[in-house]
Amino acid sequence: MRKRILVLDDNQSILDMVEEALSYEKFQVLITSDSDNLIEIAKIFQPHLFILDDRLAARKSEDICKQIKWHPLLGNTPVMLCSYYYYNDTDFSAMPCDDIIAKPFGLEELMSKVNNLIVQ
C-alpha cells in the first residue's frame, strides 16, 4: 500500500514541485490550496502525512495544525510545516507540528524528512 501525503500550499509552483517529487518516490499525493476544506478533504483521503505551508493567505497554519491534531480521526497523523521564516526568530515551539522544513528546500532534505515521519 502506498503512503498518502496531503500537501497544502497557496503557491501552485511549490505544489507542483512537491507533488512531482513525492509521486516519483511512489507516494500517493493530493495537493490543494483549499485551507477551508482541508479537514473534509483529509477525512476522505486519509493521509499518512500532512505537509502545510506556514504562511497561508486565507488562514493561519497554527489553527490548521490544531484542527488536525485535535481531530479524533486525524490527530495521530504527522504534520510537517514548510516555512521561509524557519531560520528567523520565529518561535515554532507552540505549533503542534511534528517537523519543519525551511524554504527553499532541496528534494533530498524533503525526502529525508518525509521518510522519517511516515516510512517505518
C-alpha positions in Angstrom: 0.0 0.0 0.0 1.4 3.4 -1.0 1.6 6.0 1.7 -0.7 9.0 1.2 0.5 12.6 1.6 -1.7 15.7 1.6 0.0 18.9 0.7 -1.5 22.4 1.4 0.1 25.5 -0.1 -1.1 28.6 -1.7 1.7 28.6 -4.3 0.9 26.4 -7.3 4.6 26.1 -8.3 5.5 24.7 -4.9 2.5 22.3 -5.0 3.5 21.1 -8.5 7.2 20.6 -7.5 6.4 18.7 -4.2 3.7 16.6 -6.0 6.2 15.6 -8.7 9.0 14.7 -6.3 6.8 12.7 -3.9 5.0 10.9 -6.8 8.4 10.0 -8.2 9.2 8.3 -4.9 6.0 6.3 -5.1 3.9 8.2 -2.6 0.2 8.9 -3.4 0.0 12.7 -3.3 -3.0 15.0 -3.1 -2.3 18.7 -3.5 -4.6 21.5 -2.5 -4.8 25.2 -1.8 -8.2 24.9 -0.1 -7.4 25.5 3.5 -11.1 26.0 4.4 -12.0 22.4 3.5 -8.7 20.7 4.4 -10.3 18.6 7.2 -13.1 17.3 4.9 -10.6 16.5 2.2 -8.4 14.7 4.7 -11.3 12.6 6.1 -11.8 11.3 2.5 -8.1 11.0 1.5 -6.9 9.7 4.9 -3.3 10.9 4.6 -0.3 9.3 6.4 1.3 12.8 6.4 0.3 16.5 6.1 2.7 19.0 4.6 1.5 22.5 5.2 2.7 25.9 4.2 3.4 28.0 7.2 2.1 31.3 5.7 -1.2 30.9 4.0 -3.1 33.9 2.7 -6.5 32.6 3.9 -5.8 31.1 7.3 -3.2 30.7 10.0 -1.2 27.4 9.8 -1.2 27.2 13.6 -5.0 27.0 13.5 -4.9 24.3 10.8 -2.3 22.3 12.8 -4.5 22.4 15.9 -7.6 21.4 13.9 -5.7 18.3 12.6 -4.1 17.4 15.9 -7.4 17.7 17.8 -9.4 15.8 15.3 -10.4 12.3 16.5 -9.6 10.7 13.2 -6.6 12.7 12.1 -4.9 13.6 15.4 -2.1 11.0 15.1 -1.2 12.0 11.6 2.2 13.7 11.4 2.3 17.3 10.2 5.3 19.0 8.6 5.3 22.7 8.2 7.2 24.4 5.3 8.4 27.9 6.1 10.6 30.7 4.7 10.8 32.0 8.2 12.2 29.0 9.9 15.7 30.4 10.4 14.5 33.7 11.8 13.5 34.3 15.4 10.0 32.7 14.9 9.1 30.5 17.8 7.6 27.3 16.4 7.6 25.5 19.7 3.9 26.4 20.2 3.0 24.8 16.9 1.6 21.3 17.2 3.6 20.1 14.2 6.0 17.1 14.1 8.7 18.7 11.9 9.6 21.8 10.0 11.4 22.3 6.7 12.8 25.6 5.6 12.0 27.0 2.2 13.7 26.8 -0.2 14.4 23.2 0.5 16.2 20.5 -1.6 14.4 17.4 -2.7 16.9 15.2 -0.7 16.0 17.1 2.5 12.3 16.8 1.7 12.5 13.1 1.2 14.6 12.5 4.3 12.1 14.4 6.5 9.1 12.6 4.8 10.7 9.2 5.3 11.5 10.0 8.9 7.9 10.9 9.6 6.0 8.1 7.8 8.1 5.3 6.5 8.6 2.8 9.2 
